[in-house]
Amino acid sequence: MQYKVEIEQLLQEAQSITFACVEEVENYRIRLLGKKGVLGDLFEKFKTIPNEEKREVGQALNALKTAVENAIATAREKFENTVSDSREIDDLTRPSGGENGHRHPIWQIRDKIIDIFSRIGFVVAEGPEIEDDWHNFSALNFPPDHPARDMQDTFFVESGDNTNNISLRTHTSSVQVRIMEKQKPPIRAIFPGRVYRNEAISARAHCFFHQVEGLYIDKNVSFADLRETLLYFAKEMFGSSTKIRLRPSYFPFTEPSAEMDIECSLCGGKGCPFCKHTGWVEILGCGMVDPNVLENCNIDSKVYSGFAFGMGIERQANLKYGVKDLRLFSENDKRFLAQF
Ligand code: DAH
């Protein structure tokens, strides 16, 4: 009789038992299923049970064994899950203890340029890095045989004949065309992005780099507006005493075109190896949007005029921080990046 009661009690225990930790599960397992465990004893005593009770008691004993095994298995599973859960959740307010990351210097300069221009009403837009010939070249007034279409400069994705290619964009000027095709003037926007050129990688050239393009189209936009906008930019970017000069230049998509220099910050304009003894360093290209480009984008060039400019972000970083080797920006060397 005592024997049956014991089985009944152990069964109730197995069905309701809870454990606080894995050790408790293990202790329970040893107590019940271990070599000298309770169940072993019960099975031993089973031999002495009168035959007519064997069937009933045997069933109860087997049910108990199954219940004990289930209790152990369920508890183990629960603890396995909680262990990994608790590792994941842990304490979310705990300080990381490691080093903090920050934005890449190229991205910091990009944000600064965006901030400077957004203060005078320029909005940000972006375009695709894989471009067709129309947006990267033709609409921008590049003649079909212009050397910039040459295999040397352009990474082709699909090459057709001269004006039927798909390539990685070689400059962000392509976004000008996309915006002008979509939007009627007034347009006042900047287009930051990555560009690609088929160049041998060296300290001064890379096969990819970053540019910010600017575009302003409205009635009566003049070269003086361009100059004042860029002077404002140079002062905000390089300091309020920064001097600029515009040198005549050539780009297919602007007429007249210019390159803008700032006074060399290293020698204060006296001349040094950095500015090749000229006292000036180039920072961007610019000009009045060529009427052909406006017409290509269905903007009436007799009503509207505008200016455009384009600058390399690495170039600005180079001037601002004196980084001479372009490759450092894409090598992800923490010793370099941590300085910004
Ligand atoms: N797209 C030119 C380049 O990659 C830069 C440039 C020059 C952009 C003059 C302009 C511009 O918008 O007016 O070298």
Residues whose N, C-alpha, C, O or C-beta is under 5 A from the ligand:
A	BS01	DAH	T170 H171 S173 G214 F251 T254 G285 C286 G287 A308 F309 G310
